[in-house]
Amino acid sequence: MALPDVVDRETWLEARRALLVKEKAQTRARDALSTERRRLPMVRVDKEYVFTGPSGTATLPELFEGRDQLFLTHFMFDPSWDKGCSSCTANADEISRGLIEHLHTRGTTLAFCSRAPIEKIERYKAERGWDFPWWSSYGSDFNVDFDVTMDPSVKPPTYNYRPLPWEIPAGETSEQPGSSVFLRVGDDVFHTYSMFERGTEWTGGSYAFLDLTALGRQEEWEEPKGRAEFVRRAMPNFEE
């Protein structure tokens, strides 16, 4: 099994200091990228969308709850499904009241949105014990417009700003994860950012912890190979 080499403390320190140089470079690069992200132009959202929550309907500006920014997570939940996506569920499990309150102190509202009817959302939300805002976009164009529901009958499907690399059978749709960020200026709402695929890992807390460990995420694609096998042997009930 490909566990780390065993060395003396001085050898470890030498290797750790060399890695620290690269980590600091990554931090500076991440800061520069965040600056570039903040400088992105934005698009006014002129289309009116109506969402449904447990207490009734709301428009996109109302989802801000009076704050300046809205971070909206697109939770995969097709109207025909009885349960939400397992990966999206794992991400939502990591959302804490403390996180939401910290965002509020920075004028930012965190909410979830799915295409499933609100009755299914509320039932699943209760099963999971969640209390964050979760809106239904059922019956609106919102998910299709923001490229997390691919419907070839409406427009050519794209995902992560590229043509879809797979075919969707005629008469079917495809749900994908993502997050979109909006800014409210007076009565106007602007779309400032969206991320998809592995970009959404930024909002999944456990990955940040696991990436700092020797065994990593224990997924087969990771290097060096063999770490996932170590976990499976040590924990027979382990599931990726």
Rosetta constraint file for C-alpha pairs under 8 A:
AtomPair CA 1 CA 226 HARMONIC 5.37 0.50
AtomPair CA 1 CA 227 HARMONIC 7.00 0.50
AtomPair CA 1 CA 229 HARMONIC 7.34 0.50
AtomPair CA 1 CA 230 HARMONIC 6.41 0.50
AtomPair CA 2 CA 224 HARMONIC 6.66 0.50
AtomPair CA 2 CA 225 HARMONIC 6.37 0.50
AtomPair CA 2 CA 226 HARMONIC 5.11 0.50
AtomPair CA 2 CA 227 HARMONIC 6.24 0.50
AtomPair CA 3 CA 214 HARMONIC 7.85 0.50
AtomPair CA 3 CA 215 HARMONIC 7.98 0.50
AtomPair CA 3 CA 226 HARMONIC 7.68 0.50
AtomPair CA 3 CA 227 HARMONIC 6.83 0.50
AtomPair CA 4 CA 214 HARMONIC 7.36 0.50
AtomPair CA 7 CA 11 HARMONIC 6.20 0.50
AtomPair CA 7 CA 12 HARMONIC 6.39 0.50
AtomPair CA 8 CA 12 HARMONIC 6.34 0.50
AtomPair CA 9 CA 13 HARMONIC 6.13 0.50
AtomPair CA 10 CA 14 HARMONIC 6.23 0.50
AtomPair CA 11 CA 15 HARMONIC 6.39 0.50
AtomPair CA 12 CA 16 HARMONIC 6.01 0.50
AtomPair CA 13 CA 17 HARMONIC 6.01 0.50
AtomPair CA 14 CA 18 HARMONIC 6.36 0.50
AtomPair CA 15 CA 19 HARMONIC 6.30 0.50
AtomPair CA 16 CA 20 HARMONIC 6.12 0.50
AtomPair CA 17 CA 21 HARMONIC 6.59 0.50
AtomPair CA 18 CA 22 HARMONIC 7.06 0.50
AtomPair CA 19 CA 23 HARMONIC 6.22 0.50
AtomPair CA 20 CA 24 HARMONIC 6.08 0.50
AtomPair CA 21 CA 25 HARMONIC 6.38 0.50
AtomPair CA 22 CA 26 HARMONIC 6.16 0.50
AtomPair CA 23 CA 27 HARMONIC 6.19 0.50
AtomPair CA 24 CA 28 HARMONIC 6.28 0.50
AtomPair CA 25 CA 29 HARMONIC 6.10 0.50
AtomPair CA 26 CA 30 HARMONIC 5.97 0.50
AtomPair CA 27 CA 31 HARMONIC 6.18 0.50
AtomPair CA 28 CA 32 HARMONIC 6.20 0.50
AtomPair CA 29 CA 33 HARMONIC 6.11 0.50
AtomPair CA 30 CA 34 HARMONIC 6.11 0.50
AtomPair CA 31 CA 35 HARMONIC 6.25 0.50
AtomPair CA 32 CA 36 HARMONIC 6.29 0.50
AtomPair CA 33 CA 37 HARMONIC 6.09 0.50
AtomPair CA 34 CA 38 HARMONIC 6.24 0.50
AtomPair CA 35 CA 39 HARMONIC 6.41 0.50
AtomPair CA 36 CA 40 HARMONIC 6.59 0.50
AtomPair CA 40 CA 192 HARMONIC 7.10 0.50
AtomPair CA 40 CA 193 HARMONIC 7.99 0.50
AtomPair CA 41 CA 192 HARMONIC 6.94 0.50
AtomPair CA 42 CA 190 HARMONIC 6.01 0.50
AtomPair CA 42 CA 191 HARMONIC 5.64 0.50
AtomPair CA 42 CA 192 HARMONIC 4.69 0.50
AtomPair CA 42 CA 193 HARMONIC 7.78 0.50
AtomPair CA 43 CA 190 HARMONIC 5.22 0.50
AtomPair CA 43 CA 191 HARMONIC 5.16 0.50
AtomPair CA 43 CA 192 HARMONIC 6.69 0.50
AtomPair CA 44 CA 188 HARMONIC 7.15 0.50
AtomPair CA 44 CA 189 HARMONIC 5.93 0.50
AtomPair CA 44 CA 190 HARMONIC 4.29 0.50
AtomPair CA 44 CA 191 HARMONIC 6.31 0.50
AtomPair CA 45 CA 188 HARMONIC 7.63 0.50
AtomPair CA 45 CA 189 HARMONIC 5.63 0.50
AtomPair CA 45 CA 190 HARMONIC 5.44 0.50
AtomPair CA 45 CA 191 HARMONIC 6.50 0.50
AtomPair CA 46 CA 189 HARMONIC 7.90 0.50
AtomPair CA 48 CA 59 HARMONIC 7.10 0.50
AtomPair CA 48 CA 60 HARMONIC 7.42 0.50
AtomPair CA 49 CA 59 HARMONIC 5.76 0.50
AtomPair CA 49 CA 60 HARMONIC 6.08 0.50
AtomPair CA 49 CA 140 HARMONIC 6.66 0.50
AtomPair CA 49 CA 141 HARMONIC 7.62 0.50
AtomPair CA 49 CA 142 HARMONIC 6.68 0.50
AtomPair CA 50 CA 57 HARMONIC 6.49 0.50
AtomPair CA 50 CA 58 HARMONIC 5.69 0.50
AtomPair CA 50 CA 59 HARMONIC 4.81 0.50
AtomPair CA 50 CA 60 HARMONIC 6.89 0.50
AtomPair CA 50 CA 137 HARMONIC 7.02 0.50
AtomPair CA 50 CA 140 HARMONIC 6.92 0.50
AtomPair CA 51 CA 57 HARMONIC 5.44 0.50
AtomPair CA 51 CA 58 HARMONIC 5.21 0.50
AtomPair CA 51 CA 59 HARMONIC 6.12 0.50
AtomPair CA 51 CA 60 HARMONIC 7.43 0.50
AtomPair CA 51 CA 135 HARMONIC 6.07 0.50
AtomPair CA 51 CA 136 HARMONIC 5.49 0.50
AtomPair CA 51 CA 137 HARMONIC 4.96 0.50
AtomPair CA 51 CA 138 HARMONIC 7.42 0.50
AtomPair CA 51 CA 140 HARMONIC 7.88 0.50
AtomPair CA 52 CA 56 HARMONIC 5.61 0.50
AtomPair CA 52 CA 57 HARMONIC 4.31 0.50
AtomPair CA 52 CA 58 HARMONIC 6.24 0.50
AtomPair CA 52 CA 118 HARMONIC 6.40 0.50
AtomPair CA 52 CA 135 HARMONIC 5.66 0.50
AtomPair CA 52 CA 136 HARMONIC 5.02 0.50
AtomPair CA 52 CA 137 HARMONIC 6.65 0.50
AtomPair CA 52 CA 138 HARMONIC 7.79 0.50
AtomPair CA 53 CA 57 HARMONIC 5.97 0.50
AtomPair CA 53 CA 58 HARMONIC 7.43 0.50
AtomPair CA 53 CA 118 HARMONIC 6.36 0.50
AtomPair CA 53 CA 134 HARMONIC 6.93 0.50
AtomPair CA 53 CA 135 HARMONIC 5.08 0.50
AtomPair CA 53 CA 136 HARMONIC 6.43 0.50
AtomPair CA 54 CA 118 HARMONIC 7.03 0.50
AtomPair CA 54 CA 122 HARMONIC 7.28 0.50
AtomPair CA 58 CA 62 HARMONIC 5.77 0.50
AtomPair CA 58 CA 63 HARMONIC 6.80 0.50
AtomPair CA 59 CA 63 HARMONIC 6.65 0.50
AtomPair CA 60 CA 64 HARMONIC 7.38 0.50
AtomPair CA 61 CA 65 HARMONIC 7.90 0.50
AtomPair CA 61 CA 184 HARMONIC 7.32 0.50
AtomPair CA 61 CA 187 HARMONIC 7.67 0.50
AtomPair CA 61 CA 188 HARMONIC 7.92 0.50
AtomPair CA 61 CA 189 HARMONIC 6.61 0.50
AtomPair CA 62 CA 66 HARMONIC 7.22 0.50
AtomPair CA 63 CA 70 HARMONIC 7.39 0.50
AtomPair CA 63 CA 109 HARMONIC 7.98 0.50
AtomPair CA 63 CA 111 HARMONIC 7.76 0.50
AtomPair CA 64 CA 68 HARMONIC 6.91 0.50
AtomPair CA 64 CA 69 HARMONIC 6.49 0.50
AtomPair CA 64 CA 70 HARMONIC 5.45 0.50
AtomPair CA 64 CA 108 HARMONIC 7.70 0.50
AtomPair CA 64 CA 109 HARMONIC 5.83 0.50
AtomPair CA 64 CA 184 HARMONIC 7.91 0.50
AtomPair CA 65 CA 109 HARMONIC 7.05 0.50
AtomPair CA 67 CA 104 HARMONIC 7.75 0.50
AtomPair CA 67 CA 107 HARMONIC 5.04 0.50
AtomPair CA 67 CA 108 HARMONIC 5.93 0.50
AtomPair CA 67 CA 109 HARMONIC 6.56 0.50
AtomPair CA 67 CA 184 HARMONIC 7.80 0.50
AtomPair CA 68 CA 107 HARMONIC 5.46 0.50
AtomPair CA 68 CA 108 HARMONIC 6.17 0.50
AtomPair CA 68 CA 183 HARMONIC 5.90 0.50
AtomPair CA 68 CA 184 HARMONIC 5.13 0.50
AtomPair CA 68 CA 185 HARMONIC 7.14 0.50
AtomPair CA 69 CA 107 HARMONIC 6.23 0.50
AtomPair CA 69 CA 108 HARMONIC 4.52 0.50
AtomPair CA 69 CA 109 HARMONIC 6.15 0.50
AtomPair CA 69 CA 181 HARMONIC 7.30 0.50
AtomPair CA 69 CA 182 HARMONIC 5.68 0.50
AtomPair CA 69 CA 183 HARMONIC 4.64 0.50
AtomPair CA 69 CA 184 HARMONIC 6.13 0.50
AtomPair CA 70 CA 108 HARMONIC 5.60 0.50
AtomPair CA 70 CA 109 HARMONIC 4.82 0.50
AtomPair CA 70 CA 110 HARMONIC 6.07 0.50
AtomPair CA 70 CA 111 HARMONIC 7.45 0.50
AtomPair CA 70 CA 181 HARMONIC 5.71 0.50
AtomPair CA 70 CA 182 HARMONIC 5.08 0.50
AtomPair CA 70 CA 183 HARMONIC 6.49 0.50
AtomPair CA 71 CA 108 HARMONIC 7.01 0.50
AtomPair CA 71 CA 109 HARMONIC 6.08 0.50
AtomPair CA 71 CA 110 HARMONIC 4.91 0.50
AtomPair CA 71 CA 111 HARMONIC 6.40 0.50
AtomPair CA 71 CA 179 HARMONIC 7.16 0.50
AtomPair CA 71 CA 180 HARMONIC 6.10 0.50
AtomPair CA 71 CA 181 HARMONIC 4.64 0.50
AtomPair CA 71 CA 182 HARMONIC 6.58 0.50
AtomPair CA 72 CA 110 HARMONIC 6.07 0.50
AtomPair CA 72 CA 111 HARMONIC 5.05 0.50
AtomPair CA 72 CA 112 HARMONIC 5.48 0.50
AtomPair CA 72 CA 113 HARMONIC 6.75 0.50
AtomPair CA 72 CA 179 HARMONIC 5.62 0.50
AtomPair CA 72 CA 180 HARMONIC 5.23 0.50
AtomPair CA 72 CA 181 HARMONIC 6.10 0.50
AtomPair CA 72 CA 182 HARMONIC 7.99 0.50
AtomPair CA 73 CA 110 HARMONIC 7.80 0.50
AtomPair CA 73 CA 111 HARMONIC 6.35 0.50
AtomPair CA 73 CA 112 HARMONIC 4.69 0.50
AtomPair CA 73 CA 113 HARMONIC 6.15 0.50
AtomPair CA 73 CA 178 HARMONIC 6.26 0.50
AtomPair CA 73 CA 179 HARMONIC 4.34 0.50
AtomPair CA 73 CA 180 HARMONIC 6.47 0.50
AtomPair CA 74 CA 112 HARMONIC 6.09 0.50
AtomPair CA 74 CA 113 HARMONIC 5.17 0.50
AtomPair CA 74 CA 114 HARMONIC 6.05 0.50
AtomPair CA 74 CA 143 HARMONIC 7.98 0.50
AtomPair CA 74 CA 148 HARMONIC 7.12 0.50
AtomPair CA 74 CA 177 HARMONIC 5.70 0.50
AtomPair CA 74 CA 178 HARMONIC 5.19 0.50
AtomPair CA 74 CA 179 HARMONIC 5.44 0.50
AtomPair CA 74 CA 180 HARMONIC 7.57 0.50
AtomPair CA 75 CA 84 HARMONIC 7.53 0.50
AtomPair CA 75 CA 85 HARMONIC 7.41 0.50
AtomPair CA 75 CA 88 HARMONIC 5.82 0.50
AtomPair CA 75 CA 112 HARMONIC 6.34 0.50
AtomPair CA 75 CA 113 HARMONIC 5.82 0.50
AtomPair CA 75 CA 114 HARMONIC 5.23 0.50
AtomPair CA 75 CA 177 HARMONIC 6.10 0.50
AtomPair CA 75 CA 178 HARMONIC 7.49 0.50
AtomPair CA 76 CA 84 HARMONIC 6.20 0.50
AtomPair CA 76 CA 85 HARMONIC 5.40 0.50
AtomPair CA 76 CA 88 HARMONIC 6.55 0.50
AtomPair CA 76 CA 114 HARMONIC 6.17 0.50
AtomPair CA 76 CA 115 HARMONIC 7.71 0.50
AtomPair CA 76 CA 175 HARMONIC 5.85 0.50
AtomPair CA 76 CA 176 HARMONIC 6.09 0.50
AtomPair CA 76 CA 177 HARMONIC 5.82 0.50
AtomPair CA 77 CA 81 HARMONIC 6.54 0.50
AtomPair CA 77 CA 83 HARMONIC 7.01 0.50
AtomPair CA 77 CA 84 HARMONIC 4.72 0.50
AtomPair CA 77 CA 85 HARMONIC 6.11 0.50
AtomPair CA 77 CA 114 HARMONIC 5.58 0.50
AtomPair CA 77 CA 115 HARMONIC 6.06 0.50
AtomPair CA 77 CA 116 HARMONIC 5.51 0.50
AtomPair CA 77 CA 175 HARMONIC 7.45 0.50
AtomPair CA 78 CA 84 HARMONIC 7.74 0.50
AtomPair CA 78 CA 114 HARMONIC 7.51 0.50
AtomPair CA 78 CA 115 HARMONIC 5.78 0.50
AtomPair CA 78 CA 116 HARMONIC 5.30 0.50
AtomPair CA 78 CA 175 HARMONIC 6.75 0.50
AtomPair CA 79 CA 115 HARMONIC 6.00 0.50
AtomPair CA 79 CA 116 HARMONIC 3.92 0.50
AtomPair CA 79 CA 117 HARMONIC 6.21 0.50
AtomPair CA 79 CA 138 HARMONIC 7.55 0.50
AtomPair CA 80 CA 116 HARMONIC 7.44 0.50
AtomPair CA 81 CA 116 HARMONIC 7.73 0.50
AtomPair CA 82 CA 120 HARMONIC 6.95 0.50
AtomPair CA 83 CA 120 HARMONIC 7.76 0.50
AtomPair CA 83 CA 124 HARMONIC 6.46 0.50
AtomPair CA 84 CA 88 HARMONIC 7.24 0.50
AtomPair CA 84 CA 89 HARMONIC 6.64 0.50
AtomPair CA 84 CA 124 HARMONIC 7.38 0.50
AtomPair CA 85 CA 89 HARMONIC 6.02 0.50
AtomPair CA 86 CA 90 HARMONIC 6.23 0.50
AtomPair CA 87 CA 91 HARMONIC 6.41 0.50
AtomPair CA 88 CA 92 HARMONIC 6.15 0.50
AtomPair CA 88 CA 177 HARMONIC 7.40 0.50
AtomPair CA 89 CA 93 HARMONIC 6.10 0.50
AtomPair CA 90 CA 94 HARMONIC 6.92 0.50
AtomPair CA 91 CA 95 HARMONIC 7.27 0.50
AtomPair CA 91 CA 203 HARMONIC 7.60 0.50
AtomPair CA 91 CA 204 HARMONIC 5.47 0.50
AtomPair CA 91 CA 205 HARMONIC 7.92 0.50
AtomPair CA 93 CA 128 HARMONIC 7.96 0.50
AtomPair CA 93 CA 130 HARMONIC 7.76 0.50
AtomPair CA 94 CA 204 HARMONIC 6.90 0.50
AtomPair CA 94 CA 205 HARMONIC 6.49 0.50
AtomPair CA 94 CA 206 HARMONIC 7.70 0.50
AtomPair CA 95 CA 99 HARMONIC 6.67 0.50
AtomPair CA 95 CA 100 HARMONIC 7.58 0.50
AtomPair CA 96 CA 100 HARMONIC 6.52 0.50
AtomPair CA 97 CA 101 HARMONIC 6.14 0.50
AtomPair CA 97 CA 132 HARMONIC 7.89 0.50
AtomPair CA 98 CA 102 HARMONIC 6.13 0.50
AtomPair CA 99 CA 103 HARMONIC 6.33 0.50
AtomPair CA 100 CA 104 HARMONIC 6.28 0.50
AtomPair CA 100 CA 109 HARMONIC 7.42 0.50
AtomPair CA 100 CA 110 HARMONIC 6.49 0.50
AtomPair CA 101 CA 105 HARMONIC 6.47 0.50
AtomPair CA 102 CA 106 HARMONIC 6.90 0.50
AtomPair CA 103 CA 107 HARMONIC 6.56 0.50
AtomPair CA 103 CA 108 HARMONIC 5.13 0.50
AtomPair CA 103 CA 109 HARMONIC 6.51 0.50
AtomPair CA 103 CA 110 HARMONIC 7.39 0.50
AtomPair CA 104 CA 108 HARMONIC 5.07 0.50
AtomPair CA 104 CA 109 HARMONIC 5.99 0.50
AtomPair CA 110 CA 132 HARMONIC 7.90 0.50
AtomPair CA 110 CA 133 HARMONIC 7.44 0.50
AtomPair CA 111 CA 132 HARMONIC 6.69 0.50
AtomPair CA 111 CA 133 HARMONIC 4.95 0.50
AtomPair CA 111 CA 134 HARMONIC 5.75 0.50
AtomPair CA 111 CA 135 HARMONIC 7.52 0.50
AtomPair CA 112 CA 132 HARMONIC 7.74 0.50
AtomPair CA 112 CA 133 HARMONIC 6.19 0.50
AtomPair CA 112 CA 134 HARMONIC 4.43 0.50
AtomPair CA 112 CA 135 HARMONIC 6.09 0.50
AtomPair CA 113 CA 134 HARMONIC 5.51 0.50
AtomPair CA 113 CA 135 HARMONIC 4.68 0.50
AtomPair CA 113 CA 136 HARMONIC 5.67 0.50
AtomPair CA 113 CA 137 HARMONIC 6.64 0.50
AtomPair CA 114 CA 121 HARMONIC 7.91 0.50
AtomPair CA 114 CA 134 HARMONIC 7.68 0.50
AtomPair CA 114 CA 135 HARMONIC 6.50 0.50
AtomPair CA 114 CA 136 HARMONIC 5.15 0.50
AtomPair CA 114 CA 137 HARMONIC 5.92 0.50
AtomPair CA 114 CA 138 HARMONIC 7.50 0.50
AtomPair CA 114 CA 143 HARMONIC 7.85 0.50
AtomPair CA 115 CA 136 HARMONIC 5.61 0.50
AtomPair CA 115 CA 137 HARMONIC 4.89 0.50
AtomPair CA 115 CA 138 HARMONIC 4.66 0.50
AtomPair CA 115 CA 139 HARMONIC 7.79 0.50
AtomPair CA 115 CA 143 HARMONIC 6.99 0.50
AtomPair CA 116 CA 120 HARMONIC 6.48 0.50
AtomPair CA 116 CA 121 HARMONIC 6.57 0.50
AtomPair CA 116 CA 136 HARMONIC 6.12 0.50
AtomPair CA 116 CA 137 HARMONIC 7.27 0.50
AtomPair CA 116 CA 138 HARMONIC 5.75 0.50
AtomPair CA 117 CA 121 HARMONIC 6.50 0.50
AtomPair CA 117 CA 136 HARMONIC 5.84 0.50
AtomPair CA 117 CA 137 HARMONIC 7.65 0.50
AtomPair CA 117 CA 138 HARMONIC 5.50 0.50
AtomPair CA 118 CA 122 HARMONIC 5.94 0.50
AtomPair CA 118 CA 135 HARMONIC 7.06 0.50
AtomPair CA 118 CA 136 HARMONIC 5.30 0.50
AtomPair CA 118 CA 138 HARMONIC 7.85 0.50
AtomPair CA 119 CA 123 HARMONIC 6.20 0.50
AtomPair CA 120 CA 124 HARMONIC 6.15 0.50
AtomPair CA 121 CA 125 HARMONIC 5.88 0.50
AtomPair CA 121 CA 134 HARMONIC 7.54 0.50
AtomPair CA 121 CA 136 HARMONIC 7.41 0.50
AtomPair CA 122 CA 126 HARMONIC 6.08 0.50
AtomPair CA 123 CA 127 HARMONIC 6.34 0.50
AtomPair CA 124 CA 128 HARMONIC 6.32 0.50
AtomPair CA 125 CA 129 HARMONIC 6.10 0.50
AtomPair CA 125 CA 130 HARMONIC 5.44 0.50
AtomPair CA 125 CA 131 HARMONIC 7.48 0.50
AtomPair CA 126 CA 130 HARMONIC 6.42 0.50
AtomPair CA 137 CA 141 HARMONIC 7.81 0.50
AtomPair CA 137 CA 142 HARMONIC 6.48 0.50
AtomPair CA 137 CA 143 HARMONIC 7.20 0.50
AtomPair CA 141 CA 145 HARMONIC 5.90 0.50
AtomPair CA 142 CA 146 HARMONIC 6.21 0.50
AtomPair CA 143 CA 147 HARMONIC 6.16 0.50
AtomPair CA 143 CA 148 HARMONIC 5.43 0.50
AtomPair CA 143 CA 149 HARMONIC 5.22 0.50
AtomPair CA 144 CA 148 HARMONIC 6.13 0.50
AtomPair CA 144 CA 149 HARMONIC 4.78 0.50
AtomPair CA 144 CA 150 HARMONIC 6.10 0.50
AtomPair CA 144 CA 151 HARMONIC 6.89 0.50
AtomPair CA 147 CA 157 HARMONIC 7.50 0.50
AtomPair CA 147 CA 158 HARMONIC 6.51 0.50
AtomPair CA 147 CA 159 HARMONIC 6.17 0.50
AtomPair CA 148 CA 159 HARMONIC 7.25 0.50
AtomPair CA 148 CA 175 HARMONIC 5.86 0.50
AtomPair CA 148 CA 176 HARMONIC 4.93 0.50
AtomPair CA 148 CA 177 HARMONIC 6.15 0.50
AtomPair CA 148 CA 178 HARMONIC 6.59 0.50
AtomPair CA 149 CA 173 HARMONIC 6.78 0.50
AtomPair CA 149 CA 174 HARMONIC 5.62 0.50
AtomPair CA 149 CA 175 HARMONIC 4.69 0.50
AtomPair CA 149 CA 176 HARMONIC 6.32 0.50
AtomPair CA 150 CA 156 HARMONIC 7.99 0.50
AtomPair CA 150 CA 157 HARMONIC 5.16 0.50
AtomPair CA 150 CA 158 HARMONIC 7.21 0.50
AtomPair CA 150 CA 173 HARMONIC 5.48 0.50
AtomPair CA 150 CA 174 HARMONIC 5.01 0.50
AtomPair CA 150 CA 175 HARMONIC 6.51 0.50
AtomPair CA 151 CA 155 HARMONIC 6.52 0.50
AtomPair CA 151 CA 156 HARMONIC 7.54 0.50
AtomPair CA 151 CA 157 HARMONIC 6.45 0.50
AtomPair CA 151 CA 172 HARMONIC 7.10 0.50
AtomPair CA 151 CA 173 HARMONIC 4.86 0.50
AtomPair CA 151 CA 174 HARMONIC 6.88 0.50
AtomPair CA 152 CA 156 HARMONIC 5.34 0.50
AtomPair CA 152 CA 157 HARMONIC 5.85 0.50
AtomPair CA 152 CA 168 HARMONIC 7.47 0.50
AtomPair CA 152 CA 170 HARMONIC 7.87 0.50
AtomPair CA 152 CA 173 HARMONIC 7.35 0.50
AtomPair CA 153 CA 171 HARMONIC 7.58 0.50
AtomPair CA 156 CA 163 HARMONIC 7.92 0.50
AtomPair CA 157 CA 163 HARMONIC 6.40 0.50
AtomPair CA 157 CA 164 HARMONIC 5.78 0.50
AtomPair CA 158 CA 162 HARMONIC 5.28 0.50
AtomPair CA 158 CA 163 HARMONIC 4.39 0.50
AtomPair CA 158 CA 164 HARMONIC 4.82 0.50
AtomPair CA 159 CA 163 HARMONIC 6.39 0.50
AtomPair CA 159 CA 164 HARMONIC 5.73 0.50
AtomPair CA 159 CA 196 HARMONIC 7.59 0.50
AtomPair CA 160 CA 195 HARMONIC 7.08 0.50
AtomPair CA 160 CA 196 HARMONIC 5.56 0.50
AtomPair CA 160 CA 197 HARMONIC 7.11 0.50
AtomPair CA 168 CA 172 HARMONIC 6.45 0.50
AtomPair CA 168 CA 173 HARMONIC 6.64 0.50
AtomPair CA 168 CA 174 HARMONIC 7.04 0.50
AtomPair CA 169 CA 173 HARMONIC 7.86 0.50
AtomPair CA 177 CA 196 HARMONIC 6.32 0.50
AtomPair CA 177 CA 197 HARMONIC 6.91 0.50
AtomPair CA 177 CA 200 HARMONIC 7.98 0.50
AtomPair CA 178 CA 194 HARMONIC 7.11 0.50
AtomPair CA 178 CA 195 HARMONIC 5.60 0.50
AtomPair CA 178 CA 196 HARMONIC 4.38 0.50
AtomPair CA 178 CA 197 HARMONIC 6.86 0.50
AtomPair CA 178 CA 200 HARMONIC 6.28 0.50
AtomPair CA 179 CA 194 HARMONIC 5.50 0.50
AtomPair CA 179 CA 195 HARMONIC 5.47 0.50
AtomPair CA 179 CA 196 HARMONIC 6.70 0.50
AtomPair CA 179 CA 200 HARMONIC 6.88 0.50
AtomPair CA 180 CA 191 HARMONIC 7.54 0.50
AtomPair CA 180 CA 192 HARMONIC 7.85 0.50
AtomPair CA 180 CA 193 HARMONIC 5.73 0.50
AtomPair CA 180 CA 194 HARMONIC 4.17 0.50
AtomPair CA 180 CA 195 HARMONIC 6.62 0.50
AtomPair CA 181 CA 191 HARMONIC 6.17 0.50
AtomPair CA 181 CA 192 HARMONIC 5.73 0.50
AtomPair CA 181 CA 193 HARMONIC 5.10 0.50
AtomPair CA 181 CA 194 HARMONIC 6.14 0.50
AtomPair CA 182 CA 189 HARMONIC 6.66 0.50
AtomPair CA 182 CA 190 HARMONIC 5.46 0.50
AtomPair CA 182 CA 191 HARMONIC 4.58 0.50
AtomPair CA 182 CA 192 HARMONIC 5.51 0.50
AtomPair CA 182 CA 193 HARMONIC 7.17 0.50
AtomPair CA 183 CA 189 HARMONIC 5.73 0.50
AtomPair CA 183 CA 190 HARMONIC 5.13 0.50
AtomPair CA 183 CA 191 HARMONIC 6.53 0.50
AtomPair CA 183 CA 192 HARMONIC 6.74 0.50
AtomPair CA 184 CA 188 HARMONIC 5.72 0.50
AtomPair CA 184 CA 189 HARMONIC 4.52 0.50
AtomPair CA 184 CA 190 HARMONIC 6.31 0.50
AtomPair CA 185 CA 189 HARMONIC 6.37 0.50
AtomPair CA 185 CA 190 HARMONIC 7.87 0.50
AtomPair CA 195 CA 199 HARMONIC 5.53 0.50
AtomPair CA 195 CA 200 HARMONIC 6.25 0.50
AtomPair CA 196 CA 200 HARMONIC 5.78 0.50
AtomPair CA 200 CA 204 HARMONIC 7.20 0.50
AtomPair CA 201 CA 205 HARMONIC 7.92 0.50
AtomPair CA 201 CA 207 HARMONIC 7.02 0.50
AtomPair CA 202 CA 208 HARMONIC 7.92 0.50
AtomPair CA 204 CA 208 HARMONIC 7.41 0.50
AtomPair CA 205 CA 209 HARMONIC 6.94 0.50
AtomPair CA 206 CA 210 HARMONIC 6.17 0.50
AtomPair CA 207 CA 211 HARMONIC 5.90 0.50
AtomPair CA 207 CA 217 HARMONIC 6.91 0.50
AtomPair CA 208 CA 212 HARMONIC 7.00 0.50
AtomPair CA 209 CA 213 HARMONIC 7.14 0.50
AtomPair CA 210 CA 215 HARMONIC 7.59 0.50
AtomPair CA 210 CA 216 HARMONIC 4.99 0.50
AtomPair CA 210 CA 217 HARMONIC 5.45 0.50
AtomPair CA 211 CA 216 HARMONIC 4.96 0.50
AtomPair CA 211 CA 217 HARMONIC 6.47 0.50
AtomPair CA 212 CA 216 HARMONIC 6.77 0.50
AtomPair CA 215 CA 227 HARMONIC 5.42 0.50
AtomPair CA 215 CA 228 HARMONIC 7.33 0.50
AtomPair CA 216 CA 222 HARMONIC 7.86 0.50
AtomPair CA 216 CA 227 HARMONIC 7.58 0.50
AtomPair CA 217 CA 222 HARMONIC 7.75 0.50
AtomPair CA 217 CA 228 HARMONIC 7.89 0.50
AtomPair CA 218 CA 222 HARMONIC 7.37 0.50
AtomPair CA 218 CA 227 HARMONIC 5.80 0.50
AtomPair CA 218 CA 228 HARMONIC 4.13 0.50
AtomPair CA 218 CA 229 HARMONIC 7.91 0.50
AtomPair CA 218 CA 231 HARMONIC 7.21 0.50
AtomPair CA 218 CA 240 HARMONIC 7.36 0.50
AtomPair CA 219 CA 227 HARMONIC 7.94 0.50
AtomPair CA 219 CA 228 HARMONIC 5.79 0.50
AtomPair CA 219 CA 240 HARMONIC 6.79 0.50
AtomPair CA 220 CA 225 HARMONIC 7.01 0.50
AtomPair CA 220 CA 226 HARMONIC 7.83 0.50
AtomPair CA 220 CA 228 HARMONIC 6.42 0.50
AtomPair CA 221 CA 225 HARMONIC 7.75 0.50
AtomPair CA 226 CA 230 HARMONIC 6.40 0.50
AtomPair CA 227 CA 231 HARMONIC 6.64 0.50
AtomPair CA 228 CA 232 HARMONIC 6.31 0.50
AtomPair CA 229 CA 233 HARMONIC 6.25 0.50
AtomPair CA 230 CA 234 HARMONIC 6.22 0.50
AtomPair CA 231 CA 235 HARMONIC 5.77 0.50
AtomPair CA 231 CA 238 HARMONIC 7.15 0.50
AtomPair CA 232 CA 236 HARMONIC 5.50 0.50
AtomPair CA 232 CA 237 HARMONIC 7.42 0.50
AtomPair CA 232 CA 238 HARMONIC 5.63 0.50
AtomPair CA 232 CA 239 HARMONIC 7.84 0.50
